[in-house]
Amino acid sequence: MASTNDRADRDRSALELRRAGVSVARIVDRLGFSTPLQAERAIERAMKATGTPTDPADVRALELDRLDRLQQAVWTQALNGDIKAIDQAQKLAEARVRLAGIASRGESVMTNAFDSTVEALKTEPEDVSIIASGRRIAERIDTAAASGDALAETKALYLLPHLMNILRELGATPAARADLKAKAPNGNDEKRAKLTALRGGRTA
């Protein structure tokens, strides 16, 4: 079994390779991980160990860190008047501004849609936990979509069924609403009876 130090060294190597733009699949082969999931967890551990935020915008943080390192690599040459380095530095700066701009604007298409849906529902206090879980998933999807990382976006697609299951549990999908109506065909009569009772009368 690998020692703690050996694992930490491999975690750091995985993070450095990912920062260099190496795919997770190639990291698995190069460092001997059993599965891509193991490699991803190693990268997350290394990010935590170095103080890089991993939640909720871990991909964005990694991309920003990568751009910083690339810009540092060409900055001195750019200051010395190297035309090619100046062009590279400018492109890197523009990329960083775009990515940081996403973070500051907080593009949250899925999260906003989820919040709007929940606001339109008649929820109960005991629904707080499932609502929080759904919002968390929506945030993760938005983070992946905004990162520009194709791998992160692909992984986020696997979260959509979980989000739909939560919406279904809350009765917020067309199928769930149809099912509720089918189970309560006399819903309007029941509401009318309750109103009559509150007024102190009787049903006709």
MDAnalysis code that builds the backbone (N, CA, C; Angstrom):
import MDAnalysis as mda
import numpy as np

u = mda.Universe.empty(612, n_residues=204, atom_resindex=np.repeat(np.arange(204), 3), trajectory=True)
u.add_TopologyAttr("name", ["N", "CA", "C"] * 204)
u.add_TopologyAttr("resid", np.arange(1, 205))
u.add_TopologyAttr("resname", ["MET", "ALA", "SER", "THR", "ASN", "ASP", "ARG", "ALA", "ASP", "ARG", "ASP", "ARG", "SER", "ALA", "LEU", "GLU", "LEU", "ARG", "ARG", "ALA", "GLY", "VAL", "SER", "VAL", "ALA", "ARG", "ILE", "VAL", "ASP", "ARG", "LEU", "GLY", "PHE", "SER", "THR", "PRO", "LEU", "GLN", "ALA", "GLU", "ARG", "ALA", "ILE", "GLU", "ARG", "ALA", "MET", "LYS", "ALA", "THR", "GLY", "THR", "PRO", "THR", "ASP", "PRO", "ALA", "ASP", "VAL", "ARG", "ALA", "LEU", "GLU", "LEU", "ASP", "ARG", "LEU", "ASP", "ARG", "LEU", "GLN", "GLN", "ALA", "VAL", "TRP", "THR", "GLN", "ALA", "LEU", "ASN", "GLY", "ASP", "ILE", "LYS", "ALA", "ILE", "ASP", "GLN", "ALA", "GLN", "LYS", "LEU", "ALA", "GLU", "ALA", "ARG", "VAL", "ARG", "LEU", "ALA", "GLY", "ILE", "ALA", "SER", "ARG", "GLY", "GLU", "SER", "VAL", "MET", "THR", "ASN", "ALA", "PHE", "ASP", "SER", "THR", "VAL", "GLU", "ALA", "LEU", "LYS", "THR", "GLU", "PRO", "GLU", "ASP", "VAL", "SER", "ILE", "ILE", "ALA", "SER", "GLY", "ARG", "ARG", "ILE", "ALA", "GLU", "ARG", "ILE", "ASP", "THR", "ALA", "ALA", "ALA", "SER", "GLY", "ASP", "ALA", "LEU", "ALA", "GLU", "THR", "LYS", "ALA", "LEU", "TYR", "LEU", "LEU", "PRO", "HIS", "LEU", "MET", "ASN", "ILE", "LEU", "ARG", "GLU", "LEU", "GLY", "ALA", "THR", "PRO", "ALA", "ALA", "ARG", "ALA", "ASP", "LEU", "LYS", "ALA", "LYS", "ALA", "PRO", "ASN", "GLY", "ASN", "ASP", "GLU", "LYS", "ARG", "ALA", "LYS", "LEU", "THR", "ALA", "LEU", "ARG", "GLY", "GLY", "ARG", "THR", "ALA"])
u.atoms.positions = np.array([
    [0.843, -1.201, 0.000],
    [0.000, 0.000, 0.000],
    [0.882, 1.257, 0.000],
    [0.535, 2.225, -0.796],
    [1.331, 3.449, -0.909],
    [1.247, 4.247, 0.378],
    [2.359, 4.878, 0.766],
    [2.369, 5.695, 1.971],
    [1.618, 6.993, 1.727],
    [1.347, 7.705, 2.840],
    [0.642, 8.984, 2.730],
    [1.429, 9.971, 1.881],
    [2.763, 9.979, 2.068],
    [3.605, 10.889, 1.294],
    [3.591, 10.545, -0.192],
    [3.616, 9.233, -0.495],
    [3.571, 8.809, -1.898],
    [2.261, 9.239, -2.545],
    [1.162, 9.082, -1.793],
    [-0.138, 9.464, -2.347],
    [-0.200, 10.969, -2.574],
    [0.352, 11.737, -1.624],
    [0.349, 13.194, -1.764],
    [1.169, 13.625, -2.974],
    [2.311, 12.935, -3.186],
    [3.156, 13.254, -4.342],
    [2.416, 12.967, -5.646],
    [1.704, 11.840, -5.676],
    [0.970, 11.499, -6.895],
    [-0.204, 12.456, -7.105],
    [-0.840, 12.866, -6.007],
    [-1.933, 13.843, -6.112],
    [-1.419, 15.141, -6.729],
    [-0.248, 15.599, -6.255],
    [0.322, 16.844, -6.779],
    [0.700, 16.693, -8.250],
    [1.220, 15.527, -8.602],
    [1.581, 15.290, -10.005],
    [0.339, 15.322, -10.882],
    [-0.746, 14.735, -10.383],
    [-1.999, 14.733, -11.142],
    [-2.510, 16.149, -11.350],
    [-2.424, 16.960, -10.306],
    [-2.873, 18.348, -10.410],
    [-2.017, 19.134, -11.393],
    [-0.705, 18.943, -11.342],
    [0.185, 19.662, -12.255],
    [-0.086, 19.275, -13.708],
    [-0.331, 17.994, -13.937],
    [-0.644, 17.556, -15.296],
    [-1.964, 18.150, -15.772],
    [-2.945, 18.194, -14.870],
    [-4.252, 18.756, -15.260],
    [-4.117, 20.236, -15.544],
    [-3.315, 20.926, -14.750],
    [-3.071, 22.347, -14.979],
    [-2.389, 22.572, -16.326],
    [-1.596, 21.597, -16.729],
    [-0.890, 21.714, -18.008],
    [-1.787, 21.363, -19.184],
    [-3.042, 21.016, -18.888],
    [-3.990, 20.726, -19.958],
    [-4.069, 19.263, -20.348],
    [-3.403, 18.382, -19.571],
    [-3.447, 16.949, -19.858],
    [-4.819, 16.401, -19.458],
    [-5.415, 15.585, -20.306],
    [-6.747, 15.040, -20.019],
    [-6.686, 14.062, -18.850],
    [-7.828, 13.867, -18.204],
    [-7.904, 12.930, -17.087],
    [-7.558, 11.513, -17.547],
    [-8.009, 11.164, -18.738],
    [-7.724, 9.822, -19.260],
    [-6.215, 9.578, -19.372],
    [-5.478, 10.594, -19.844],
    [-4.025, 10.436, -19.976],
    [-3.347, 10.442, -18.609],
    [-3.903, 11.197, -17.662],
    [-3.356, 11.208, -16.302],
    [-3.485, 9.825, -15.680],
    [-4.615, 9.164, -15.935],
    [-4.825, 7.797, -15.437],
    [-3.708, 6.885, -15.930],
    [-3.393, 6.976, -17.214],
    [-2.351, 6.122, -17.805],
    [-0.960, 6.481, -17.292],
    [-0.679, 7.765, -17.216],
    [0.672, 8.199, -16.862],
    [1.010, 7.958, -15.399],
    [0.019, 8.077, -14.524],
    [0.293, 7.958, -13.090],
    [-0.220, 6.653, -12.485],
    [-0.830, 5.809, -13.310],
    [-1.218, 4.486, -12.833],
    [-2.467, 4.433, -11.987],
    [-3.387, 5.362, -12.186],
    [-4.658, 5.291, -11.468],
    [-5.499, 4.156, -12.049],
    [-6.368, 3.591, -11.217],
    [-7.217, 2.488, -11.681],
    [-8.369, 2.979, -12.538],
    [-8.919, 4.154, -12.170],
    [-10.083, 4.693, -12.885],
    [-9.960, 6.208, -13.002],
    [-10.700, 6.814, -13.925],
    [-10.718, 8.281, -14.018],
    [-11.211, 8.929, -12.729],
    [-12.144, 8.274, -12.039],
    [-12.663, 8.830, -10.785],
    [-11.559, 8.951, -9.751],
    [-10.679, 7.958, -9.691],
    [-9.551, 8.035, -8.759],
    [-8.662, 9.231, -9.077],
    [-8.415, 9.450, -10.359],
    [-7.583, 10.577, -10.767],
    [-8.241, 11.904, -10.400],
    [-9.550, 12.004, -10.620],
    [-10.267, 13.239, -10.302],
    [-10.234, 13.516, -8.807],
    [-10.382, 12.471, -8.010],
    [-10.328, 12.652, -6.553],
    [-8.933, 13.061, -6.097],
    [-7.914, 12.528, -6.770],
    [-6.538, 12.912, -6.446],
    [-6.317, 14.391, -6.740],
    [-6.859, 14.852, -7.858],
    [-6.743, 16.267, -8.226],
    [-7.454, 17.142, -7.199],
    [-8.636, 16.714, -6.758],
    [-9.384, 17.470, -5.752],
    [-8.626, 17.534, -4.438],
    [-8.016, 16.400, -4.034],
    [-7.241, 16.398, -2.791],
    [-6.065, 17.368, -2.879],
    [-5.389, 17.359, -4.027],
    [-4.238, 18.257, -4.203],
    [-4.668, 19.711, -4.186],
    [-5.825, 20.008, -4.780],
    [-6.331, 21.376, -4.776],
    [-6.645, 21.832, -3.362],
    [-7.250, 20.945, -2.569],
    [-7.543, 21.286, -1.181],
    [-6.253, 21.499, -0.390],
    [-5.265, 20.638, -0.641],
    [-3.994, 20.731, 0.081],
    [-3.261, 22.030, -0.214],
    [-3.456, 22.569, -1.427],
    [-2.782, 23.813, -1.808],
    [-3.654, 25.043, -1.572],
    [-4.831, 24.813, -0.981],
    [-5.707, 25.937, -0.667],
    [-6.539, 26.428, -1.821],
    [-6.589, 25.658, -2.914],
    [-7.410, 26.046, -4.057],
    [-8.849, 25.647, -3.789],
    [-9.811, 26.580, -3.891],
    [-11.207, 26.223, -3.635],
    [-11.676, 25.112, -4.573],
    [-12.394, 24.132, -4.022],
    [-12.900, 23.037, -4.847],
    [-14.413, 23.000, -4.904],
    [-15.073, 23.938, -4.213],
    [-16.518, 23.856, -4.184],
    [-17.086, 25.247, -3.947],
    [-18.041, 25.741, -4.739],
    [-18.722, 25.032, -5.808],
    [-18.092, 25.256, -7.171],
    [-17.026, 26.066, -7.242],
    [-16.492, 26.422, -8.562],
    [-15.090, 25.874, -8.752],
    [-14.907, 24.570, -8.478],
    [-13.569, 23.998, -8.538],
    [-12.969, 24.054, -9.930],
    [-13.769, 23.795, -10.948],
    [-13.252, 23.821, -12.326],
    [-12.825, 25.232, -12.714],
    [-13.646, 26.212, -12.365],
    [-13.313, 27.600, -12.680],
    [-12.030, 28.019, -11.978],
    [-11.887, 27.612, -10.708],
    [-10.682, 27.960, -9.958],
    [-9.447, 27.343, -10.605],
    [-9.578, 26.096, -11.054],
    [-8.452, 25.428, -11.696],
    [-8.073, 26.133, -12.992],
    [-9.067, 26.529, -13.782],
    [-8.792, 27.208, -15.046],
    [-8.140, 28.569, -14.814],
    [-8.620, 29.300, -13.813],
    [-8.019, 30.594, -13.508],
    [-6.569, 30.430, -13.051],
    [-6.331, 29.413, -12.229],
    [-4.974, 29.156, -11.757],
    [-4.059, 28.801, -12.930],
    [-4.577, 28.015, -13.861],
    [-3.789, 27.625, -15.034],
    [-3.441, 28.851, -15.875],
    [-4.419, 29.733, -16.074],
    [-4.161, 30.953, -16.853],
    [-3.132, 31.842, -16.165],
    [-3.206, 31.920, -14.834],
    [-2.227, 32.710, -14.085],
    [-0.814, 32.192, -14.329],
    [-0.652, 30.878, -14.266],
    [0.668, 30.277, -14.431],
    [1.202, 30.495, -15.861],
    [0.315, 30.365, -16.829],
    [0.729, 30.584, -18.209],
    [1.134, 32.042, -18.431],
    [0.376, 32.956, -17.832],
    [0.689, 34.368, -18.001],
    [2.023, 34.719, -17.346],
    [2.290, 34.132, -16.186],
    [3.565, 34.363, -15.510],
    [4.736, 33.896, -16.381],
    [4.498, 32.815, -17.127],
    [5.565, 32.237, -17.948],
    [5.982, 33.156, -19.085],
    [5.062, 33.984, -19.570],
    [5.391, 34.848, -20.717],
    [5.519, 36.322, -20.318],
    [5.239, 36.640, -19.057],
    [5.161, 38.040, -18.652],
    [6.491, 38.771, -18.791],
    [7.580, 38.149, -18.346],
    [8.889, 38.814, -18.398],
    [9.293, 39.118, -19.835],
    [9.100, 38.130, -20.723],
    [9.420, 38.346, -22.131],
    [8.559, 39.456, -22.732],
    [7.301, 39.498, -22.324],
    [6.406, 40.534, -22.839],
    [6.876, 41.922, -22.396],
    [7.292, 42.046, -21.143],
    [7.779, 43.338, -20.635],
    [9.064, 43.772, -21.343],
    [9.819, 42.796, -21.833],
    [11.067, 43.105, -22.534],
    [10.847, 43.391, -24.014],
    [9.582, 43.427, -24.425],
    [9.276, 43.817, -25.795],
    [9.128, 42.690, -26.796],
    [9.119, 41.432, -26.326],
    [8.942, 40.298, -27.236],
    [7.515, 40.338, -27.794],
    [7.403, 40.586, -29.102],
    [6.086, 40.753, -29.729],
    [5.214, 39.509, -29.561],
    [5.796, 38.336, -29.768],
    [5.031, 37.097, -29.636],
    [4.542, 36.913, -28.202],
    [5.412, 37.214, -27.233],
    [5.045, 37.080, -25.824],
    [3.954, 38.081, -25.455],
    [4.038, 39.293, -26.019],
    [3.004, 40.308, -25.751],
    [1.651, 39.819, -26.249],
    [1.645, 39.241, -27.446],
    [0.395, 38.722, -28.009],
    [-0.157, 37.595, -27.142],
    [0.717, 36.704, -26.682],
    [0.284, 35.599, -25.841],
    [-0.258, 36.108, -24.503],
    [0.442, 37.069, -23.917],
    [0.005, 37.621, -22.635],
    [-1.355, 38.298, -22.756],
    [-1.549, 39.001, -23.870],
    [-2.826, 39.684, -24.089],
    [-3.972, 38.678, -24.220],
    [-3.729, 37.614, -24.974],
    [-4.766, 36.597, -25.154],
    [-5.089, 35.897, -23.834],
    [-4.046, 35.637, -23.048],
    [-4.265, 35.005, -21.748],
    [-5.047, 35.931, -20.817],
    [-4.728, 37.219, -20.858],
    [-5.438, 38.192, -20.027],
    [-6.911, 38.270, -20.420],
    [-7.164, 38.254, -21.721],
    [-8.545, 38.303, -22.192],
    [-9.324, 37.062, -21.756],
    [-8.648, 35.912, -21.840],
    [-9.296, 34.666, -21.409],
    [-9.607, 34.704, -19.919],
    [-8.676, 35.270, -19.153],
    [-8.893, 35.335, -17.702],
    [-10.043, 36.274, -17.368],
    [-10.114, 37.401, -18.054],
    [-11.199, 38.355, -17.823],
    [-12.551, 37.721, -18.139],
    [-12.596, 36.971, -19.246],
    [-13.858, 36.305, -19.604],
    [-14.277, 35.316, -18.527],
    [-13.321, 34.529, -18.057],
    [-13.643, 33.520, -17.057],
    [-13.983, 34.160, -15.722],
    [-13.225, 35.166, -15.316],
    [-13.513, 35.857, -14.064],
    [-14.835, 36.605, -14.163],
    [-15.128, 37.108, -15.358],
    [-16.391, 37.814, -15.559],
    [-17.581, 36.908, -15.347],
    [-17.448, 35.668, -15.765],
    [-18.508, 34.691, -15.521],
    [-18.740, 34.542, -14.031],
    [-17.653, 34.494, -13.271],
    [-17.782, 34.329, -11.831],
    [-18.458, 35.533, -11.196],
    [-18.070, 36.751, -11.617],
    [-18.626, 37.957, -10.996],
    [-20.077, 38.175, -11.381],
    [-20.432, 37.790, -12.619],
    [-21.827, 37.952, -13.034],
    [-22.717, 36.883, -12.422],
    [-22.104, 35.752, -12.064],
    [-22.871, 34.680, -11.466],
    [-23.919, 34.114, -12.397],
    [-23.522, 33.755, -13.606],
    [-24.465, 33.180, -14.548],
    [-25.056, 31.907, -13.957],
    [-26.359, 31.915, -13.734],
    [-27.014, 30.822, -13.014],
    [-28.326, 30.467, -13.682],
    [-28.259, 30.089, -14.934],
    [-29.482, 29.793, -15.681],
    [-30.278, 28.675, -15.028],
    [-29.631, 27.551, -14.745],
    [-30.320, 26.408, -14.161],
    [-30.758, 26.700, -12.727],
    [-29.898, 27.376, -11.964],
    [-30.239, 27.689, -10.573],
    [-31.427, 28.639, -10.510],
    [-31.428, 29.659, -11.361],
    [-32.546, 30.604, -11.374],
    [-33.846, 29.915, -11.781],
    [-33.752, 29.008, -12.754],
    [-34.945, 28.277, -13.195],
    [-35.472, 27.392, -12.069],
    [-34.553, 26.748, -11.348],
    [-34.962, 25.898, -10.226],
    [-35.646, 26.731, -9.148],
    [-35.044, 27.885, -8.821],
    [-35.627, 28.758, -7.792],
    [-37.026, 29.230, -8.197],
    [-37.189, 29.594, -9.466],
    [-38.489, 30.060, -9.954],
    [-39.532, 28.950, -9.863],
    [-39.112, 27.730, -10.185],
    [-40.027, 26.592, -10.118],
    [-40.469, 26.340, -8.681],
    [-39.513, 26.373, -7.761],
    [-39.835, 26.117, -6.356],
    [-40.767, 27.191, -5.802],
    [-40.526, 28.446, -6.206],
    [-41.375, 29.544, -5.740],
    [-42.824, 29.366, -6.184],
    [-43.019, 28.705, -7.327],
    [-44.371, 28.511, -7.853],
    [-45.081, 27.320, -7.219],
    [-44.339, 26.531, -6.424],
    [-44.913, 25.333, -5.816],
    [-45.466, 25.619, -4.426],
    [-46.367, 24.752, -4.007],
    [-46.850, 24.795, -2.635],
    [-46.047, 23.760, -1.865],
    [-44.982, 24.212, -1.206],
    [-44.095, 23.288, -0.505],
    [-44.390, 23.283, 0.984],
    [-43.860, 22.272, 1.640],
    [-44.025, 22.106, 3.080],
    [-42.671, 22.293, 3.763],
    [-42.659, 22.588, 5.069],
    [-41.385, 22.764, 5.785],
    [-40.459, 21.567, 5.659],
    [-41.040, 20.364, 5.594],
    [-40.204, 19.172, 5.494],
    [-39.570, 19.003, 4.117],
    [-39.922, 19.878, 3.180],
    [-39.334, 19.816, 1.836],
    [-38.003, 20.571, 1.748],
    [-37.612, 21.228, 2.828],
    [-36.414, 22.078, 2.797],
    [-35.178, 21.309, 2.347],
    [-35.015, 20.100, 2.862],
    [-33.819, 19.326, 2.549],
    [-33.751, 18.948, 1.073],
    [-34.864, 18.476, 0.526],
    [-34.851, 18.056, -0.884],
    [-34.713, 19.267, -1.801],
    [-35.274, 20.406, -1.395],
    [-35.128, 21.631, -2.190],
    [-33.669, 22.076, -2.203],
    [-33.019, 22.011, -1.031],
    [-31.606, 22.395, -0.950],
    [-30.751, 21.473, -1.816],
    [-31.095, 20.185, -1.845],
    [-30.344, 19.232, -2.666],
    [-30.498, 19.568, -4.149],
    [-31.725, 19.896, -4.549],
    [-31.965, 20.256, -5.942],
    [-31.223, 21.512, -6.345],
    [-31.216, 22.491, -5.448],
    [-30.519, 23.748, -5.759],
    [-29.019, 23.513, -5.882],
    [-28.512, 22.635, -5.048],
    [-27.089, 22.312, -5.084],
    [-26.716, 21.707, -6.434],
    [-27.541, 20.787, -6.907],
    [-27.290, 20.161, -8.204],
    [-27.359, 21.208, -9.318],
    [-28.354, 22.092, -9.252],
    [-28.496, 23.138, -10.271],
    [-27.264, 24.045, -10.286],
    [-26.736, 24.367, -9.114],
    [-25.539, 25.205, -9.029],
    [-24.340, 24.521, -9.672],
    [-24.219, 23.221, -9.425],
    [-23.099, 22.483, -10.006],
    [-23.179, 22.446, -11.535],
    [-24.386, 22.313, -12.042],
    [-24.570, 22.308, -13.497],
    [-24.190, 23.666, -14.073],
    [-24.616, 24.751, -13.419],
    [-24.283, 26.092, -13.888],
    [-22.777, 26.332, -13.846],
    [-22.129, 25.882, -12.775],
    [-20.683, 26.062, -12.645],
    [-19.940, 25.369, -13.780],
    [-20.358, 24.139, -14.082],
    [-19.714, 23.385, -15.159],
    [-19.947, 24.045, -16.512],
    [-21.178, 24.500, -16.744],
    [-21.506, 25.131, -18.026],
    [-20.731, 26.424, -18.224],
    [-20.491, 27.157, -17.138],
    [-19.804, 28.441, -17.234],
    [-18.291, 28.307, -17.306],
    [-17.773, 27.127, -16.936],
    [-16.315, 26.980, -16.853],
    [-15.626, 26.930, -18.213],
    [-16.347, 26.474, -19.234],
    [-15.717, 26.298, -20.523],
    [-14.919, 25.015, -20.631],
    [-14.953, 24.193, -19.581],
    [-14.245, 22.922, -19.563],
    [-15.180, 21.843, -20.110],
    [-14.832, 21.266, -21.257],
    [-15.700, 20.280, -21.908],
    [-15.930, 19.064, -21.027],
    [-14.895, 18.630, -20.304],
    [-15.033, 17.472, -19.421],
    [-16.023, 17.768, -18.305],
    [-15.912, 18.955, -17.725],
    [-16.821, 19.327, -16.640],
    [-18.254, 19.409, -17.133],
    [-18.437, 19.943, -18.334],
    [-19.787, 20.036, -18.897],
    [-20.377, 18.656, -19.140],
    [-19.557, 17.735, -19.643],
    [-20.032, 16.369, -19.888],
    [-20.441, 15.701, -18.579],
    [-19.623, 15.871, -17.547],
    [-19.938, 15.284, -16.248],
    [-21.221, 15.880, -15.679],
    [-21.453, 17.151, -15.947],
    [-22.649, 17.810, -15.414],
    [-23.926, 17.218, -16.003],
    [-23.833, 16.698, -17.220],
    [-25.016, 16.090, -17.847],
    [-25.535, 14.915, -17.027],
    [-24.642, 14.246, -16.315],
    [-25.060, 13.108, -15.496],
    [-25.827, 13.553, -14.253],
    [-25.792, 14.838, -13.948],
    [-26.538, 15.354, -12.797],
    [-27.992, 15.665, -13.146],
    [-28.275, 15.838, -14.440],
    [-29.628, 16.224, -14.852],
    [-30.700, 15.220, -14.414],
    [-30.488, 13.899, -14.567],
    [-31.520, 12.966, -14.098],
    [-31.808, 13.098, -12.607],
    [-30.759, 13.384, -11.818],
    [-30.956, 13.560, -10.376],
    [-31.805, 14.800, -10.091],
    [-31.546, 15.858, -10.855],
    [-32.334, 17.078, -10.689],
    [-33.791, 16.828, -11.083],
    [-33.996, 16.097, -12.171],
    [-35.356, 15.792, -12.607],
    [-36.079, 14.930, -11.589],
    [-35.367, 14.007, -10.939],
    [-35.989, 13.186, -9.899],
    [-36.473, 14.038, -8.736],
    [-35.674, 15.033, -8.370],
    [-36.063, 15.924, -7.280],
    [-37.282, 16.748, -7.678],
    [-37.287, 17.275, -8.896],
    [-38.439, 18.040, -9.369],
    [-39.690, 17.163, -9.424],
    [-39.502, 15.899, -9.794],
    [-40.629, 14.968, -9.847],
    [-41.192, 14.731, -8.442],
    [-40.292, 14.591, -7.475],
    [-40.726, 14.400, -6.086],
    [-41.499, 15.605, -5.572],
    [-41.130, 16.778, -6.044],
    [-41.811, 18.005, -5.624],
    [-43.091, 18.246, -6.415],
    [-43.364, 17.380, -7.396],
    [-44.555, 17.564, -8.216],
    [-44.408, 18.675, -9.224],
    [-43.177, 18.889, -9.696],
    [-42.904, 20.036, -10.560],
    [-42.643, 19.652, -12.012],
    [-43.008, 18.433, -12.398],
    [-42.887, 18.047, -13.802],
    [-44.285, 17.787, -14.364],
    [-44.478, 17.892, -15.679],
    [-45.805, 17.638, -16.265],
    [-46.358, 16.269, -15.887],
    [-45.489, 15.247, -15.908],
    [-45.940, 13.893, -15.573],
    [-46.379, 13.805, -14.112],
    [-45.610, 14.450, -13.228],
    [-45.961, 14.413, -11.807],
    [-47.281, 15.133, -11.547],
    [-47.491, 16.259, -12.227],
    [-48.749, 17.005, -12.045],
    [-49.935, 16.205, -12.568],
    [-49.747, 15.537, -13.702],
    [-50.825, 14.719, -14.257],
    [-51.168, 13.573, -13.312],
    [-50.133, 12.999, -12.693],
    [-50.351, 11.901, -11.756],
    [-51.135, 12.369, -10.532],
    [-50.793, 13.559, -10.043],
    [-51.500, 14.110, -8.887],
    [-52.964, 14.371, -9.210],
    [-53.234, 14.888, -10.396],
    [-54.614, 15.154, -10.802],
    [-55.398, 13.859, -10.939],
    [-54.733, 12.811, -11.455],
    [-55.404, 11.523, -11.626],
    [-55.768, 10.900, -10.283],
    [-54.933, 11.145, -9.284],
    [-55.185, 10.573, -7.956],
    [-56.199, 11.381, -7.156],
    [-56.457, 12.614, -7.566],
    [-57.406, 13.470, -6.851],
    [-58.377, 14.089, -7.838],
    [-59.282, 13.270, -8.439],
    [-60.207, 13.789, -9.453],
    [-61.240, 14.754, -8.912],
    [-61.492, 14.685, -7.627],
    [-62.504, 15.557, -7.034],
    [-61.875, 16.681, -6.221],
    [-60.684, 17.077, -6.642],
    [-59.978, 18.107, -5.883],
    [-60.768, 19.381, -5.735],
    [-61.466, 19.827, -6.801],
    [-62.233, 21.068, -6.722],
    [-63.400, 20.943, -5.746],
    [-64.091, 19.766, -5.742],
    [-65.192, 19.534, -4.814],
    [-64.712, 19.568, -3.370],
    [-63.511, 18.991, -3.129],
    [-62.958, 18.973, -1.783],
    [-62.629, 20.386, -1.311],
    [-62.055, 21.206, -2.195],
    [-61.745, 22.588, -1.835],
    [-63.015, 23.367, -1.529],
    [-64.078, 23.128, -2.344],
    [-65.340, 23.825, -2.144],
    [-65.951, 23.442, -0.796],
    [-65.853, 22.150, -0.440],
    [-66.400, 21.682, 0.833],
    [-65.669, 22.314, 2.014],
    [-64.334, 22.444, 1.876],
    [-63.564, 23.060, 2.954],
    [-63.940, 24.531, 3.133],
    [-64.129, 25.239, 2.020],
    [-64.522, 26.642, 2.112],
    [-65.884, 26.787, 2.761],
    [-66.811, 25.899, 2.408],
    [-68.152, 25.945, 2.986],
    [-68.107, 25.693, 4.478],
    [-67.266, 24.718, 4.878],
    [-67.141, 24.415, 6.285],
    [-66.577, 25.590, 7.065],
    [-65.601, 26.271, 6.474],
    [-65.017, 27.437, 7.155],
    [-66.048, 28.552, 7.336],
    [-67.010, 28.631, 6.423],
    [-68.027, 29.670, 6.507],
    [-69.175, 29.277, 7.432],
    [-69.081, 28.057, 7.979],
    [-70.108, 27.639, 8.907],
    [-71.332, 27.040, 8.268],
    [-71.254, 26.733, 6.959],
    [-72.410, 26.186, 6.264],
    [-72.241, 24.740, 5.974],
    [-73.097, 24.224, 5.143],
    [-73.063, 22.833, 4.718],
    [-73.027, 22.749, 3.213],
    [-72.512, 21.615, 2.723],
    [-72.509, 21.430, 1.277],
    [-73.886, 21.121, 0.789],
    [-74.157, 21.497, -0.461],
    [-75.500, 21.280, -1.002],
    [-75.735, 19.815, -1.277],
])
